[in-house]
Amino acid sequence: MRSFQKNFFLFLICLFHALYIDAQVTLDDPLLKIPQLQPNEKPGDLIARNIFIQVQSSSNSVFTGEPVLVTYKLFTALNSQSRVTQQPSFSGCSVLELPIDKEPDEEVIQGKKYHVFTIRKVLLIPLQAGELILGKAEVDNIVAITKTENLMDAQNYHTSTSNNLQTLLVKALPADGKPTNFQMLVGNYSMSASVQKDTFQVGENATLKITISGQGNIRGIPSPFIQWPENTEHFDGSDTQQADLYSFPIKGFKQFEIPFIGKKIGQTFIPPIQLYFFDPVTVSYKKVQTDSIPIIFTKAISPLTPSNEKDKTSLSNIPYLVLIPIILLIIFLVILIPVWMQKKKLQNDRAIVNEKKPVEALPENLYVRLNKLAGIEKDKDYFLAIKSLLVVALQAMTGMESTLEYSLISALEKIPGEMENAIKSKMIFDTCNRQLFAQEENNHLREEVYFEMASLLKSFDLKKATFTQ
């Protein structure tokens, strides 16, 4: 029973040379029902009526070189397992494989529902007039069929399905009006050309870019003919292409890049580039062309050229050459002067430290002044007073009259054994400055700064007159 139920699912996977097709069906899908043979009906006839292959083409009649879209589709109204055993072949044309949708579609034909699977989708370019035969695709099918109303009597039947051969009429391109240098390009196109700039030195690498865009056989667009000027030399080029393979007619572009150089000084131009194609819609030959491209080749500038042979145009660069060292000198001075001033300032600070003035005794003890700060209500005033007291203490330690925090701390760092106190002083200054300019919410910060300040004062040399208790 379990093996029998497996026949209710459709596994069809699309692969070349061993192609399976996978159907996604729901439990209420009518295709899940096992078909029942009618009296005197053969299983092969039942399968043939419900499973078949169609060949669809975008046109039944095309010109030589005109792209035609051909699609092979499998239609099935039965729950089946199918495998593609033969892919269609084509002769007398070029073939471009196109992407296919792996998910099945649904179509209703004469009231009957079919699952539709795309077997193959190609773009054919006929190369010669006559009949183009669309090859045969073949699919093997396994279908569960019952001869009675009892589903337990169902049996698997095997049969092959293929499409009828189909031909396309390929017409020759008309001889009337055909250009002498026609390159068998069919479709509808436009063209443009450009170079990087309009002036090059002799021997300098340049590139001519030609872009041809439109719809038709994008892959088969030939390299256009270019009438190069005598004073140029060109080399082998390259091309890139891009096409939208999900639409028909196929649209896209092809770009050619051709390197060249100038061989002598002078003005020249690349003549208009022409492209001829046949338009199957208007059944006529058409021509598109680019504008001419003017180019000036100048003398190559080399550092080894003697001064008496230099081109006069190089003399115009002299003012700029004079300006360069002047600009560099200005930049050097802008950088050097601040560095020199900073160095001079540090030297002065060292001199002040080394030649301390005698420190006069303070009018009152620093600890007494620190304790009086507790009566200040506003935080801003409190931290300003802490900074002022610290400045006085550092002045007493260094013998400096400066009130600059950086100078006082730098001078304290140079006193032997005072590096740790210099770090503490900087931390107190930083804390006070943050509270003055970017206040933090810390209810205990005043007490913390007080104890840090008291610890710092205690660590200073208490033998100095200014710290005598």
N, C-alpha and C positions, 0 to 999 in steps of 0.2 A: 504493500500500500504506500509506503514511504517513497519507494522508487517511482511509483506511478505519479505521485503528487509533484515530483520534480518536473514533469512534463508541462506543468502549468506556467512555467516561467520561460521567458524568451531571452536567449543569449545570442546576440548577433554582433560581432566585433569586426569593424572595418579595417582590414590589413591588405597590403599588396601581396599577391601570389598565395596568400593563406588568410583571406579576409573573413572576419566574423562580424556579424551585425548584432548589436545589443539593444533590446527593446525594454523600456521602462513602462510597466503596466500596473494598473491598480486592480484590487480584488473585484471591483464591479465592472471591469472592462469586459465588453462582449467578446473580445478576442481570446479571453481565457476559457471560454466555453469549448468543450470538445465537440467538433462537428460530427454529425451522424449521416452516414451514407443513405441515400434514397434507394428505393428498390431498383435493381439493375444498374446502379451507378458505380463506376470504378473509382478507386481512390485517386488515381492519377488525374482523372477528369475533374474531381472536386478540388484538388490542389491547383490545377492549372487555372481554374476559374477564379481562384482567390489569391494566388501569388503570381506576379508577373513583373517583368523589367521593362521600363520605358526609357527611350533615348530622347532627350530634349535638346534642341539646338536653337541658338539665337536667331538663325536665319536659314532658310533652305537654299539660298542662292547668294554667293559672295564673289568678289573679285579676287584675283591672284594677289596674295599679300595682305588681304583684308582679314583681321582676326574674327574668329567665330567661337562662341562659347558653347561647349557641349557638356551635358550632364547626364549621367546614368543613375537611375533611381529604381529601387526595389519597392514594390507595393505588396503588402501582405495584409490579408483580412483573417489570418489564422494564427493561432498560437504555434509558433514553429521555431526550430533551431536551424539557422541558415549560415552557410559558409560560402564565400566567393572562391570559386576554384579556377576561374579564368578571367583575366583582365582584357579589356578591348585593346586592340592594336590599331595603329594608323600608319599609313604610308603616303608619301607625296606631300608631307607637311611637317612643319616644326611643331613641337608639343611643349606647352608650359603647364605644369601641374599647378592647380589652384587649391587653396585650403577648403576643407569641407566641414560641415557641422555634424558632429557625431551624434547629437541628440535627434531622435526621429520627429518628423512632422506628422500631422494627421490630415487626411483628405477624405472627402465623401464623394464617391462616384456612383451615380444612379442609386442613391439612398444607402449605399454600403460604406461603412467606415473602414479606412485603411491606415495602417502605419506605414510611413514613407521614409526610407533610408537612402541617403546619397552614397552611391558606391564609388563614383569617380567624377571629378569635375576638372575639365581641361580647357585651355585656350589653344586652338589650332590656327596655324598660319599656313594656308595653302601655298605651295611653291610652284604649282603648274596648273594650267587650265585643264578642265575635264571633270570627271566625277570623283569625288572624294568619298571613299567608303568608310563609314563609321563602324568600327570593329564590334565583335560580339563579346558580351560579358556573360558568364555562366555562374549560377548559384545553386549549390546543393541544399535541399531542404529536408528536414525530418519533422513530420507532423503526426500527432496522435489523433486517430480517427476511430470511432466506434460504429459498428454495424447495427447495434440495437440501442434501446434507450438505457440499458444498463452500462454505466460508465466503467464498470469493472471489465467490460469486454473490449475496452479501447486497446488498439495496437499502434505501434509506430510504423509509419510508411515513409519511404525515401523516394525522392524524385529530384530531377534537375530542371532548372528554369533558365532560359536565356532570352535575349531580345532578338527581334527580327532585324536583319541587316538594313541599314538606312544609308542613303547616299545624299551628298550635297553637290549641287551644281557649282563648279568653280569657273567663272568667266574670265577670259583674257582681258587685260587692260587695253583700252582703246588705243589704236595707233595714231589717230588724229590728235594733233596737239602735243604728242609726247616729246618732252625735251630731250636733247641729244645726250645730256649727261644725267639722265634720270636714274636714280639708284633704287628703284623698286620699293619706295617708301609709301605706304598707304595709311591714311588717317587724316588728322587735322592738327597742325602744329604751328607754333610760333618760335622765334629764335632771337637771342640777344648775345652780344659779345662785349668784352671789356678787358682792360689791362690794369695793373695796380696803380699806375700813375702815368703822366704824359711825358716825363723827362727821365732818361736813363743815361748813365755813363757808358761809354763804349766798353763792351765786355761784361757789363753788369747783367745778372740774371733777371729775366723778365718772364712773365707768364701770360699767355692769351687764354682767357676763359670763354668758352662758348656753351651756352645753355639752350637746349631744345626741349620744349615742353608741349604737352597736348594729350591727345588720346589716340590710341592705335597700338602698333607694335613697338612699344617703348624699348624693349630689349634689342630690337633690330634696327634702331636708328643708326645710320652709318656716320662715320666721321666726315664732316663737311670739307669740301675742297677750299683751300686757302691760297690766294695768290700773294706769296710773300714778297716784300720789297727786296731789291737787289743788295742793299747794304745790311741785310739781316741774315742770320743763320738760325734755323730752328732744329729741334731735336724730337725724339719720340715722346709722345704724350701719353696721358692716362685718361680714363673715363670712369665716372660713377653714375649709377642710375637708381631711381626710386620710383616704384609704381604701387598703386592701390589695387591689390589683387582681390579685394572684396567687392569691387564694383565692376560693372560692365556698361559701356566700353571701358577698357582699362585706361586709367589716366595716370600721368606721372611726368618725369623729366629725365633727361640724360645730359650730363655735363662733361665737357672735354677740357682738359688743361694741357696746353702745349707750351713748353719752355722755349725761349729764343733769346738771342743777344744781338746787339748792334755791332757792326764791324768797322764803321767809320763815322766821323763827326758829321752831323747834318740833320736836317728835318725831313721826315718821310711820313708815310701813313700806310696802314693796312687797309686795302680796298674793301668795299662791302662784300660780305660773305653771303652766298646764296644757297638756298635749299629748296629743292623741288619735291613735291609729293602729290599723290593722287587722292582726291577727296571722294569717297564712295557715295556720300550723301548728295553732292551736286553733280557727281559723275563728270569731274573735270580735273585737269591738272592745275596746280597752284604753285606760286613761288613766294617765299618770304626771304628777306635779306636784312642784314644788319647795317648800321651806319658805318662809314669809314672811320678809322681810329687814327688820329694824328699822334705822332711820336717824335720827340727831339732827342738825339743822341749827342751828349757832350763829351769833352775830353776827360779821360780817366785821370783822377788825381792820385798820384803816388808819392809817398814820402821820399822815394829815391830820385825823384825828378830834380835836376839841377835848377838853382834859383833863377838863372837867366832864361830857362825854358818853361817856367811856370805860366800857366794861363793867367791872363789879366784878371779874370774873375776872382782868383785867389787873393789878389791884393785887397779886395773889399773886405777880407776877413781880418786885416791887420788891426782895426780898432777893437774888434772883439778879442783878439789875442792879447792886446794891451790891458783890456779890462779884467781878464781872468786873474792875473797876479794881484791886481789891486783889490779885487773882491776877496781873494784868499787872504790878503794881508788884513783887511777889515775884520773878516771872520776870526782870524788868529788873535787880533787885538781884543775883540769882544770877549773871547774866551780867556785870554791871558790876564787882562787887567783885573777882573774880579778875583782870580786865583792869587795874583800878586798881592792885592789889597788884603785878602784873608790871611795870607802868610805873614804880611807885615803886622797885622793886628795881633796874631798869635805871638809874634816876637815881642811886641809891646807888653802884652799880658805877662809873658815870662819875665821881662825886665822889671815889671811892677812887683811880681812875686819875689824876685831875687833881691829887690831893693825896697823892702817894706818900710813904710813910714812908721814911726812910733805910734802905737795905738793908744789913744786917750781913753780913760776910763769912762764907761757909760754912766749917765746920771742915775740909773737904778738897775737893779739886778734883772737879767733876762728872764729868769724863772718867774719873778714877780709880774713882769709884763705879760708873760704867757698866761698866768692864772687870771689876770684881769680880763682876758679875751672871753672868758666864759659868760660875762654879763652882756655880750652883744647878742641882740635878738635876731636880726636878719642874717640869714646864711651868707648872703653876698658880702656884707660888711665883715663878717667873721673870717671868711677865706681871704679877703683882701688884707686884713690885719695879720693873718698868719704869714702871707707872702712878705709883707713889710718887715715883720719880725725876723723872718729867715734871711732876708737881704741884709739886715743889720748884723745878724750873727755871722754870715759869710764875709761881710766886710771886715769884721773884727778878726776873723781867722786868716784872711788873705792879705789884709792891709790895703785893699783896693777901695777906691772911692766910687767905682762904677756901681750902677744899680741894675745892670743887665744880668739876667739870670744865667744866660749862657756863659758870659765872661767870668762871673763869680764861680760857677761850677768848674769851668776849665782851669781856673787858677787853683781851686781847692784840690783838683786831681793831681796837680804837680807837686803838692806838699807830701813828703814821704809819710806813709801810713794813713792818709786821709781819703783813699780811693773809695772805701766803703761808705764813708760819710758823704762823699760827693754823689754816690748813687742814691742814698737816702734823700739827699736834698733835692735831687732831680725828681724823685717820685713824689715828694711833697708839693713841689711846684706844679707838676703835671696834674695831681689830684685837684689842687686849688683852681687851676685854669679850666679843667673840665666842669667844675661846679659853677664857674663864672660865665662860661660860654655855652655849655651844653649840660645843664643841670641833671644830675642823676637822683633818683628817689632812693635814698639810703638814710634812715633815721639815726643810724649810729656812726655816720661818716665824720661828724664833727668830733666825736670822742676818739675815733681812730686816728684822725689827723693830730689831735692834741697829744696823744701818747707817743706818736711817731716823732713829733716835734720835741717833746720832753726828752725822749731817748736820744735824739740827735744832739741836743744841747748838753746832755750829760756826758756824751762821748767826746765832745770837744775838750781841748786841753783846759782843765779847770784851774790850772795854775796861772793862766793869763789874768791880767788885772780886770779885764772886762767881764770875767766870769767868777769873780770872787764873791762867795756867798756871804 
